[in-house]
Amino acid sequence: MRPAYPSTLAPRKSWFGTFSGLTRKLPRDRLLRIGFGILDYATPSAFDLEGRPLRREIVLSTTHQFKLPRLR
């Protein structure tokens, strides 16, 4: 992947990169998108019954979809 995947990304900032690799096992006639992971964070001012901060998760993925070309 180029440029390298960032370890942090500031609010309202973007990162662009190029992915490469084998695509033989990926479906052809289906929309695909790239997933980057899950952001786990504590919800401010929200606690469970034992006083621990409540945690939330956000799935990080692209907003663009694509289809791979058909094999000939």
HTML snippet that shows the backbone in 3Dmol.js (N, CA, C, O; Angstrom):
<script src="https://3Dmol.org/build/3Dmol-min.js"></script>
<div id="view" style="width:600px;height:400px;position:relative"></div>
<script>
const pdb = `
ATOM      1  N   MET A   1       0.842  -1.155   0.000  1.00  0.00           N
ATOM      2  CA  MET A   1       0.000   0.000   0.000  1.00  0.00           C
ATOM      3  C   MET A   1       0.898   1.232   0.000  1.00  0.00           C
ATOM      4  O   MET A   1       1.830   1.334   0.798  1.00  0.00           O
ATOM      5  N   ARG A   2       0.612   2.155  -0.893  1.00  0.00           N
ATOM      6  CA  ARG A   2       1.387   3.392  -0.962  1.00  0.00           C
ATOM      7  C   ARG A   2       0.459   4.579  -1.038  1.00  0.00           C
ATOM      8  O   ARG A   2      -0.503   4.515  -1.804  1.00  0.00           O
ATOM      9  N   PRO A   3       0.665   5.642  -0.318  1.00  0.00           N
ATOM     10  CA  PRO A   3       1.599   5.774   0.802  1.00  0.00           C
ATOM     11  C   PRO A   3       1.188   4.870   1.967  1.00  0.00           C
ATOM     12  O   PRO A   3       0.109   4.278   1.957  1.00  0.00           O
ATOM     13  N   ALA A   4       2.053   4.775   2.956  1.00  0.00           N
ATOM     14  CA  ALA A   4       1.789   3.892   4.099  1.00  0.00           C
ATOM     15  C   ALA A   4       0.491   4.284   4.798  1.00  0.00           C
ATOM     16  O   ALA A   4       0.131   5.460   4.845  1.00  0.00           O
ATOM     17  N   TYR A   5      -0.198   3.296   5.335  1.00  0.00           N
ATOM     18  CA  TYR A   5      -1.437   3.513   6.080  1.00  0.00           C
ATOM     19  C   TYR A   5      -1.125   4.359   7.305  1.00  0.00           C
ATOM     20  O   TYR A   5      -0.213   4.014   8.056  1.00  0.00           O
ATOM     21  N   PRO A   6      -1.856   5.469   7.541  1.00  0.00           N
ATOM     22  CA  PRO A   6      -1.527   6.349   8.671  1.00  0.00           C
ATOM     23  C   PRO A   6      -1.911   5.732  10.013  1.00  0.00           C
ATOM     24  O   PRO A   6      -2.895   4.998  10.100  1.00  0.00           O
ATOM     25  N   SER A   7      -1.143   6.025  11.050  1.00  0.00           N
ATOM     26  CA  SER A   7      -1.491   5.524  12.386  1.00  0.00           C
ATOM     27  C   SER A   7      -2.524   6.437  13.043  1.00  0.00           C
ATOM     28  O   SER A   7      -3.266   5.991  13.918  1.00  0.00           O
ATOM     29  N   THR A   8      -2.584   7.702  12.640  1.00  0.00           N
ATOM     30  CA  THR A   8      -3.602   8.642  13.129  1.00  0.00           C
ATOM     31  C   THR A   8      -4.059   9.515  11.970  1.00  0.00           C
ATOM     32  O   THR A   8      -3.335   9.697  10.991  1.00  0.00           O
ATOM     33  N   LEU A   9      -5.262  10.049  12.091  1.00  0.00           N
ATOM     34  CA  LEU A   9      -5.805  10.949  11.083  1.00  0.00           C
ATOM     35  C   LEU A   9      -6.580  12.028  11.821  1.00  0.00           C
ATOM     36  O   LEU A   9      -7.534  11.732  12.539  1.00  0.00           O
ATOM     37  N   ALA A  10      -6.173  13.274  11.647  1.00  0.00           N
ATOM     38  CA  ALA A  10      -6.796  14.394  12.351  1.00  0.00           C
ATOM     39  C   ALA A  10      -8.241  14.594  11.883  1.00  0.00           C
ATOM     40  O   ALA A  10      -8.599  14.175  10.782  1.00  0.00           O
ATOM     41  N   PRO A  11      -9.067  15.229  12.713  1.00  0.00           N
ATOM     42  CA  PRO A  11     -10.454  15.499  12.303  1.00  0.00           C
ATOM     43  C   PRO A  11     -10.509  16.273  10.983  1.00  0.00           C
ATOM     44  O   PRO A  11      -9.718  17.189  10.757  1.00  0.00           O
ATOM     45  N   ARG A  12     -11.449  15.895  10.122  1.00  0.00           N
ATOM     46  CA  ARG A  12     -11.688  16.534   8.816  1.00  0.00           C
ATOM     47  C   ARG A  12     -10.497  16.433   7.870  1.00  0.00           C
ATOM     48  O   ARG A  12     -10.368  17.248   6.956  1.00  0.00           O
ATOM     49  N   LYS A  13      -9.631  15.454   8.072  1.00  0.00           N
ATOM     50  CA  LYS A  13      -8.505  15.209   7.171  1.00  0.00           C
ATOM     51  C   LYS A  13      -8.735  13.913   6.409  1.00  0.00           C
ATOM     52  O   LYS A  13      -9.481  13.048   6.866  1.00  0.00           O
ATOM     53  N   SER A  14      -8.104  13.774   5.258  1.00  0.00           N
ATOM     54  CA  SER A  14      -8.279  12.603   4.400  1.00  0.00           C
ATOM     55  C   SER A  14      -6.951  11.898   4.181  1.00  0.00           C
ATOM     56  O   SER A  14      -5.881  12.471   4.388  1.00  0.00           O
ATOM     57  N   TRP A  15      -7.040  10.659   3.762  1.00  0.00           N
ATOM     58  CA  TRP A  15      -5.872   9.886   3.366  1.00  0.00           C
ATOM     59  C   TRP A  15      -6.224   9.162   2.080  1.00  0.00           C
ATOM     60  O   TRP A  15      -7.311   8.595   1.970  1.00  0.00           O
ATOM     61  N   PHE A  16      -5.334   9.171   1.115  1.00  0.00           N
ATOM     62  CA  PHE A  16      -5.536   8.486  -0.149  1.00  0.00           C
ATOM     63  C   PHE A  16      -4.386   7.519  -0.363  1.00  0.00           C
ATOM     64  O   PHE A  16      -3.239   7.852  -0.066  1.00  0.00           O
ATOM     65  N   GLY A  17      -4.666   6.347  -0.865  1.00  0.00           N
ATOM     66  CA  GLY A  17      -3.624   5.363  -1.094  1.00  0.00           C
ATOM     67  C   GLY A  17      -3.981   4.446  -2.240  1.00  0.00           C
ATOM     68  O   GLY A  17      -5.105   4.473  -2.742  1.00  0.00           O
ATOM     69  N   THR A  18      -3.030   3.640  -2.650  1.00  0.00           N
ATOM     70  CA  THR A  18      -3.215   2.669  -3.725  1.00  0.00           C
ATOM     71  C   THR A  18      -3.001   1.274  -3.171  1.00  0.00           C
ATOM     72  O   THR A  18      -2.005   1.016  -2.494  1.00  0.00           O
ATOM     73  N   PHE A  19      -3.928   0.377  -3.455  1.00  0.00           N
ATOM     74  CA  PHE A  19      -3.847  -1.011  -3.003  1.00  0.00           C
ATOM     75  C   PHE A  19      -3.515  -1.880  -4.206  1.00  0.00           C
ATOM     76  O   PHE A  19      -3.910  -1.580  -5.333  1.00  0.00           O
ATOM     77  N   SER A  20      -2.796  -2.941  -3.958  1.00  0.00           N
ATOM     78  CA  SER A  20      -2.501  -3.882  -5.045  1.00  0.00           C
ATOM     79  C   SER A  20      -2.430  -5.288  -4.469  1.00  0.00           C
ATOM     80  O   SER A  20      -2.252  -5.480  -3.266  1.00  0.00           O
ATOM     81  N   GLY A  21      -2.573  -6.256  -5.349  1.00  0.00           N
ATOM     82  CA  GLY A  21      -2.503  -7.643  -4.905  1.00  0.00           C
ATOM     83  C   GLY A  21      -3.334  -8.543  -5.794  1.00  0.00           C
ATOM     84  O   GLY A  21      -3.931  -8.092  -6.771  1.00  0.00           O
ATOM     85  N   LEU A  22      -3.367  -9.815  -5.449  1.00  0.00           N
ATOM     86  CA  LEU A  22      -4.118 -10.791  -6.227  1.00  0.00           C
ATOM     87  C   LEU A  22      -5.617 -10.607  -6.018  1.00  0.00           C
ATOM     88  O   LEU A  22      -6.068 -10.324  -4.908  1.00  0.00           O
ATOM     89  N   THR A  23      -6.384 -10.771  -7.092  1.00  0.00           N
ATOM     90  CA  THR A  23      -7.836 -10.615  -7.012  1.00  0.00           C
ATOM     91  C   THR A  23      -8.583 -11.869  -7.465  1.00  0.00           C
ATOM     92  O   THR A  23      -9.801 -11.831  -7.641  1.00  0.00           O
ATOM     93  N   ARG A  24      -7.878 -12.964  -7.651  1.00  0.00           N
ATOM     94  CA  ARG A  24      -8.506 -14.191  -8.157  1.00  0.00           C
ATOM     95  C   ARG A  24      -9.685 -14.671  -7.326  1.00  0.00           C
ATOM     96  O   ARG A  24     -10.668 -15.166  -7.878  1.00  0.00           O
ATOM     97  N   LYS A  25      -9.603 -14.531  -5.998  1.00  0.00           N
ATOM     98  CA  LYS A  25     -10.645 -15.073  -5.122  1.00  0.00           C
ATOM     99  C   LYS A  25     -11.753 -14.065  -4.811  1.00  0.00           C
ATOM    100  O   LYS A  25     -12.696 -14.393  -4.091  1.00  0.00           O
ATOM    101  N   LEU A  26     -11.654 -12.851  -5.341  1.00  0.00           N
ATOM    102  CA  LEU A  26     -12.680 -11.845  -5.087  1.00  0.00           C
ATOM    103  C   LEU A  26     -13.832 -11.992  -6.069  1.00  0.00           C
ATOM    104  O   LEU A  26     -13.598 -12.344  -7.226  1.00  0.00           O
ATOM    105  N   PRO A  27     -15.073 -11.734  -5.647  1.00  0.00           N
ATOM    106  CA  PRO A  27     -16.223 -11.863  -6.543  1.00  0.00           C
ATOM    107  C   PRO A  27     -16.179 -10.831  -7.666  1.00  0.00           C
ATOM    108  O   PRO A  27     -15.697  -9.715  -7.469  1.00  0.00           O
ATOM    109  N   ARG A  28     -16.679 -11.201  -8.842  1.00  0.00           N
ATOM    110  CA  ARG A  28     -16.635 -10.322 -10.011  1.00  0.00           C
ATOM    111  C   ARG A  28     -17.863  -9.441 -10.172  1.00  0.00           C
ATOM    112  O   ARG A  28     -17.716  -8.235 -10.369  1.00  0.00           O
ATOM    113  N   ASP A  29     -19.054  -9.986 -10.097  1.00  0.00           N
ATOM    114  CA  ASP A  29     -20.272  -9.227 -10.365  1.00  0.00           C
ATOM    115  C   ASP A  29     -20.918  -8.725  -9.078  1.00  0.00           C
ATOM    116  O   ASP A  29     -22.122  -8.876  -8.873  1.00  0.00           O
ATOM    117  N   ARG A  30     -20.112  -8.137  -8.232  1.00  0.00           N
ATOM    118  CA  ARG A  30     -20.600  -7.688  -6.938  1.00  0.00           C
ATOM    119  C   ARG A  30     -19.900  -6.389  -6.560  1.00  0.00           C
ATOM    120  O   ARG A  30     -18.708  -6.231  -6.821  1.00  0.00           O
ATOM    121  N   LEU A  31     -20.625  -5.460  -5.949  1.00  0.00           N
ATOM    122  CA  LEU A  31     -20.003  -4.218  -5.497  1.00  0.00           C
ATOM    123  C   LEU A  31     -19.094  -4.512  -4.301  1.00  0.00           C
ATOM    124  O   LEU A  31     -19.472  -5.248  -3.390  1.00  0.00           O
ATOM    125  N   LEU A  32     -17.909  -3.937  -4.314  1.00  0.00           N
ATOM    126  CA  LEU A  32     -16.920  -4.121  -3.246  1.00  0.00           C
ATOM    127  C   LEU A  32     -16.529  -2.761  -2.688  1.00  0.00           C
ATOM    128  O   LEU A  32     -16.621  -1.747  -3.380  1.00  0.00           O
ATOM    129  N   ARG A  33     -16.098  -2.745  -1.446  1.00  0.00           N
ATOM    130  CA  ARG A  33     -15.480  -1.545  -0.875  1.00  0.00           C
ATOM    131  C   ARG A  33     -14.417  -1.977   0.118  1.00  0.00           C
ATOM    132  O   ARG A  33     -14.435  -3.111   0.598  1.00  0.00           O
ATOM    133  N   ILE A  34     -13.509  -1.097   0.422  1.00  0.00           N
ATOM    134  CA  ILE A  34     -12.376  -1.399   1.286  1.00  0.00           C
ATOM    135  C   ILE A  34     -12.724  -1.037   2.732  1.00  0.00           C
ATOM    136  O   ILE A  34     -13.190   0.070   3.005  1.00  0.00           O
ATOM    137  N   GLY A  35     -12.495  -1.972   3.654  1.00  0.00           N
ATOM    138  CA  GLY A  35     -12.693  -1.707   5.081  1.00  0.00           C
ATOM    139  C   GLY A  35     -11.346  -1.522   5.762  1.00  0.00           C
ATOM    140  O   GLY A  35     -10.390  -2.233   5.454  1.00  0.00           O
ATOM    141  N   PHE A  36     -11.265  -0.578   6.677  1.00  0.00           N
ATOM    142  CA  PHE A  36     -10.003  -0.272   7.343  1.00  0.00           C
ATOM    143  C   PHE A  36      -9.944  -0.759   8.781  1.00  0.00           C
ATOM    144  O   PHE A  36      -8.853  -0.924   9.327  1.00  0.00           O
ATOM    145  N   GLY A  37     -11.079  -0.990   9.402  1.00  0.00           N
ATOM    146  CA  GLY A  37     -11.056  -1.454  10.780  1.00  0.00           C
ATOM    147  C   GLY A  37     -12.176  -0.848  11.596  1.00  0.00           C
ATOM    148  O   GLY A  37     -13.162  -0.356  11.047  1.00  0.00           O
ATOM    149  N   ILE A  38     -12.020  -0.885  12.908  1.00  0.00           N
ATOM    150  CA  ILE A  38     -13.038  -0.382  13.825  1.00  0.00           C
ATOM    151  C   ILE A  38     -12.393   0.608  14.787  1.00  0.00           C
ATOM    152  O   ILE A  38     -11.354   0.323  15.382  1.00  0.00           O
ATOM    153  N   LEU A  39     -13.014   1.769  14.932  1.00  0.00           N
ATOM    154  CA  LEU A  39     -12.574   2.779  15.887  1.00  0.00           C
ATOM    155  C   LEU A  39     -13.343   2.554  17.181  1.00  0.00           C
ATOM    156  O   LEU A  39     -14.574   2.585  17.180  1.00  0.00           O
ATOM    157  N   ASP A  40     -12.646   2.329  18.269  1.00  0.00           N
ATOM    158  CA  ASP A  40     -13.251   2.071  19.580  1.00  0.00           C
ATOM    159  C   ASP A  40     -12.931   3.260  20.477  1.00  0.00           C
ATOM    160  O   ASP A  40     -11.765   3.616  20.650  1.00  0.00           O
ATOM    161  N   TYR A  41     -13.976   3.882  21.054  1.00  0.00           N
ATOM    162  CA  TYR A  41     -13.721   5.042  21.902  1.00  0.00           C
ATOM    163  C   TYR A  41     -14.717   5.093  23.053  1.00  0.00           C
ATOM    164  O   TYR A  41     -15.784   4.482  22.995  1.00  0.00           O
ATOM    165  N   ALA A  42     -14.353   5.833  24.101  1.00  0.00           N
ATOM    166  CA  ALA A  42     -15.229   6.000  25.260  1.00  0.00           C
ATOM    167  C   ALA A  42     -16.208   7.135  24.996  1.00  0.00           C
ATOM    168  O   ALA A  42     -15.830   8.170  24.446  1.00  0.00           O
ATOM    169  N   THR A  43     -17.464   6.945  25.386  1.00  0.00           N
ATOM    170  CA  THR A  43     -18.480   7.978  25.232  1.00  0.00           C
ATOM    171  C   THR A  43     -18.347   8.964  26.396  1.00  0.00           C
ATOM    172  O   THR A  43     -18.429   8.559  27.556  1.00  0.00           O
ATOM    173  N   PRO A  44     -18.144  10.254  26.102  1.00  0.00           N
ATOM    174  CA  PRO A  44     -17.982  11.240  27.185  1.00  0.00           C
ATOM    175  C   PRO A  44     -19.221  11.312  28.083  1.00  0.00           C
ATOM    176  O   PRO A  44     -20.347  11.309  27.586  1.00  0.00           O
ATOM    177  N   SER A  45     -19.019  11.375  29.374  1.00  0.00           N
ATOM    178  CA  SER A  45     -20.083  11.543  30.380  1.00  0.00           C
ATOM    179  C   SER A  45     -21.101  10.410  30.401  1.00  0.00           C
ATOM    180  O   SER A  45     -22.218  10.611  30.879  1.00  0.00           O
ATOM    181  N   ALA A  46     -20.751   9.219  29.897  1.00  0.00           N
ATOM    182  CA  ALA A  46     -21.667   8.075  29.932  1.00  0.00           C
ATOM    183  C   ALA A  46     -20.946   6.903  30.588  1.00  0.00           C
ATOM    184  O   ALA A  46     -19.853   6.523  30.167  1.00  0.00           O
ATOM    185  N   PHE A  47     -21.566   6.330  31.627  1.00  0.00           N
ATOM    186  CA  PHE A  47     -20.923   5.277  32.398  1.00  0.00           C
ATOM    187  C   PHE A  47     -21.896   4.125  32.621  1.00  0.00           C
ATOM    188  O   PHE A  47     -23.110   4.324  32.651  1.00  0.00           O
ATOM    189  N   ASP A  48     -21.350   2.907  32.777  1.00  0.00           N
ATOM    190  CA  ASP A  48     -22.199   1.761  33.084  1.00  0.00           C
ATOM    191  C   ASP A  48     -22.491   1.743  34.595  1.00  0.00           C
ATOM    192  O   ASP A  48     -22.073   2.647  35.319  1.00  0.00           O
ATOM    193  N   LEU A  49     -23.199   0.726  35.058  1.00  0.00           N
ATOM    194  CA  LEU A  49     -23.592   0.657  36.466  1.00  0.00           C
ATOM    195  C   LEU A  49     -22.418   0.513  37.413  1.00  0.00           C
ATOM    196  O   LEU A  49     -22.553   0.789  38.605  1.00  0.00           O
ATOM    197  N   GLU A  50     -21.267   0.085  36.909  1.00  0.00           N
ATOM    198  CA  GLU A  50     -20.072  -0.062  37.750  1.00  0.00           C
ATOM    199  C   GLU A  50     -19.137   1.134  37.628  1.00  0.00           C
ATOM    200  O   GLU A  50     -18.021   1.098  38.145  1.00  0.00           O
ATOM    201  N   GLY A  51     -19.579   2.199  36.950  1.00  0.00           N
ATOM    202  CA  GLY A  51     -18.789   3.417  36.838  1.00  0.00           C
ATOM    203  C   GLY A  51     -17.762   3.426  35.718  1.00  0.00           C
ATOM    204  O   GLY A  51     -16.975   4.367  35.612  1.00  0.00           O
ATOM    205  N   ARG A  52     -17.755   2.377  34.866  1.00  0.00           N
ATOM    206  CA  ARG A  52     -16.810   2.331  33.746  1.00  0.00           C
ATOM    207  C   ARG A  52     -17.371   3.127  32.573  1.00  0.00           C
ATOM    208  O   ARG A  52     -18.582   3.115  32.352  1.00  0.00           O
ATOM    209  N   PRO A  53     -16.514   3.824  31.812  1.00  0.00           N
ATOM    210  CA  PRO A  53     -17.004   4.571  30.649  1.00  0.00           C
ATOM    211  C   PRO A  53     -17.632   3.638  29.618  1.00  0.00           C
ATOM    212  O   PRO A  53     -17.097   2.566  29.334  1.00  0.00           O
ATOM    213  N   LEU A  54     -18.772   4.052  29.057  1.00  0.00           N
ATOM    214  CA  LEU A  54     -19.385   3.277  27.987  1.00  0.00           C
ATOM    215  C   LEU A  54     -18.545   3.424  26.722  1.00  0.00           C
ATOM    216  O   LEU A  54     -18.057   4.514  26.421  1.00  0.00           O
ATOM    217  N   ARG A  55     -18.378   2.338  25.990  1.00  0.00           N
ATOM    218  CA  ARG A  55     -17.546   2.328  24.795  1.00  0.00           C
ATOM    219  C   ARG A  55     -18.439   2.284  23.571  1.00  0.00           C
ATOM    220  O   ARG A  55     -19.526   1.707  23.611  1.00  0.00           O
ATOM    221  N   ARG A  56     -17.989   2.887  22.488  1.00  0.00           N
ATOM    222  CA  ARG A  56     -18.700   2.860  21.211  1.00  0.00           C
ATOM    223  C   ARG A  56     -17.739   2.420  20.138  1.00  0.00           C
ATOM    224  O   ARG A  56     -16.524   2.553  20.288  1.00  0.00           O
ATOM    225  N   GLU A  57     -18.276   1.896  19.056  1.00  0.00           N
ATOM    226  CA  GLU A  57     -17.462   1.461  17.917  1.00  0.00           C
ATOM    227  C   GLU A  57     -17.992   2.079  16.636  1.00  0.00           C
ATOM    228  O   GLU A  57     -19.203   2.184  16.440  1.00  0.00           O
ATOM    229  N   ILE A  58     -17.085   2.484  15.771  1.00  0.00           N
ATOM    230  CA  ILE A  58     -17.433   2.970  14.441  1.00  0.00           C
ATOM    231  C   ILE A  58     -16.624   2.157  13.437  1.00  0.00           C
ATOM    232  O   ILE A  58     -15.405   2.043  13.562  1.00  0.00           O
ATOM    233  N   VAL A  59     -17.301   1.595  12.445  1.00  0.00           N
ATOM    234  CA  VAL A  59     -16.617   0.847  11.387  1.00  0.00           C
ATOM    235  C   VAL A  59     -16.058   1.850  10.378  1.00  0.00           C
ATOM    236  O   VAL A  59     -16.783   2.715   9.888  1.00  0.00           O
ATOM    237  N   LEU A  60     -14.775   1.728  10.075  1.00  0.00           N
ATOM    238  CA  LEU A  60     -14.124   2.629   9.118  1.00  0.00           C
ATOM    239  C   LEU A  60     -14.018   1.934   7.769  1.00  0.00           C
ATOM    240  O   LEU A  60     -13.410   0.869   7.662  1.00  0.00           O
ATOM    241  N   SER A  61     -14.604   2.530   6.747  1.00  0.00           N
ATOM    242  CA  SER A  61     -14.523   1.967   5.404  1.00  0.00           C
ATOM    243  C   SER A  61     -14.646   3.095   4.388  1.00  0.00           C
ATOM    244  O   SER A  61     -14.943   4.236   4.743  1.00  0.00           O
ATOM    245  N   THR A  62     -14.417   2.771   3.142  1.00  0.00           N
ATOM    246  CA  THR A  62     -14.545   3.770   2.092  1.00  0.00           C
ATOM    247  C   THR A  62     -16.013   4.076   1.836  1.00  0.00           C
ATOM    248  O   THR A  62     -16.892   3.295   2.199  1.00  0.00           O
ATOM    249  N   THR A  63     -16.269   5.205   1.215  1.00  0.00           N
ATOM    250  CA  THR A  63     -17.621   5.546   0.786  1.00  0.00           C
ATOM    251  C   THR A  63     -17.796   5.235  -0.694  1.00  0.00           C
ATOM    252  O   THR A  63     -18.867   5.469  -1.252  1.00  0.00           O
ATOM    253  N   HIS A  64     -16.765   4.714  -1.328  1.00  0.00           N
ATOM    254  CA  HIS A  64     -16.812   4.383  -2.750  1.00  0.00           C
ATOM    255  C   HIS A  64     -16.921   2.875  -2.933  1.00  0.00           C
ATOM    256  O   HIS A  64     -16.344   2.100  -2.172  1.00  0.00           O
ATOM    257  N   GLN A  65     -17.664   2.476  -3.946  1.00  0.00           N
ATOM    258  CA  GLN A  65     -17.793   1.053  -4.274  1.00  0.00           C
ATOM    259  C   GLN A  65     -17.296   0.838  -5.698  1.00  0.00           C
ATOM    260  O   GLN A  65     -17.290   1.757  -6.517  1.00  0.00           O
ATOM    261  N   PHE A  66     -16.883  -0.387  -5.975  1.00  0.00           N
ATOM    262  CA  PHE A  66     -16.377  -0.710  -7.317  1.00  0.00           C
ATOM    263  C   PHE A  66     -16.637  -2.167  -7.636  1.00  0.00           C
ATOM    264  O   PHE A  66     -16.871  -2.977  -6.739  1.00  0.00           O
ATOM    265  N   LYS A  67     -16.596  -2.498  -8.920  1.00  0.00           N
ATOM    266  CA  LYS A  67     -16.693  -3.886  -9.375  1.00  0.00           C
ATOM    267  C   LYS A  67     -15.414  -4.224 -10.116  1.00  0.00           C
ATOM    268  O   LYS A  67     -14.884  -3.397 -10.857  1.00  0.00           O
ATOM    269  N   LEU A  68     -14.923  -5.422  -9.921  1.00  0.00           N
ATOM    270  CA  LEU A  68     -13.761  -5.884 -10.661  1.00  0.00           C
ATOM    271  C   LEU A  68     -14.194  -6.254 -12.083  1.00  0.00           C
ATOM    272  O   LEU A  68     -15.324  -6.702 -12.279  1.00  0.00           O
ATOM    273  N   PRO A  69     -13.326  -6.077 -13.066  1.00  0.00           N
ATOM    274  CA  PRO A  69     -13.682  -6.470 -14.427  1.00  0.00           C
ATOM    275  C   PRO A  69     -13.828  -7.982 -14.535  1.00  0.00           C
ATOM    276  O   PRO A  69     -13.171  -8.734 -13.814  1.00  0.00           O
ATOM    277  N   ARG A  70     -14.693  -8.416 -15.440  1.00  0.00           N
ATOM    278  CA  ARG A  70     -14.874  -9.862 -15.680  1.00  0.00           C
ATOM    279  C   ARG A  70     -13.634 -10.453 -16.312  1.00  0.00           C
ATOM    280  O   ARG A  70     -12.954  -9.803 -17.106  1.00  0.00           O
ATOM    281  N   LEU A  71     -13.349 -11.687 -15.954  1.00  0.00           N
ATOM    282  CA  LEU A  71     -12.232 -12.397 -16.596  1.00  0.00           C
ATOM    283  C   LEU A  71     -12.663 -12.842 -17.989  1.00  0.00           C
ATOM    284  O   LEU A  71     -13.826 -13.188 -18.197  1.00  0.00           O
ATOM    285  N   ARG A  72     -11.750 -12.834 -18.927  1.00  0.00           N
ATOM    286  CA  ARG A  72     -12.090 -13.245 -20.295  1.00  0.00           C
ATOM    287  C   ARG A  72     -11.783 -14.682 -20.520  1.00  0.00           C
ATOM    288  O   ARG A  72     -12.006 -15.197 -21.616  1.00  0.00           O
TER     289      ARG A  72
END
`;
const viewer = $3Dmol.createViewer("view");
viewer.addModel(pdb, "pdb");
viewer.setStyle({}, {cartoon: {color: "spectrum"}});
viewer.zoomTo();
viewer.render();
</script>
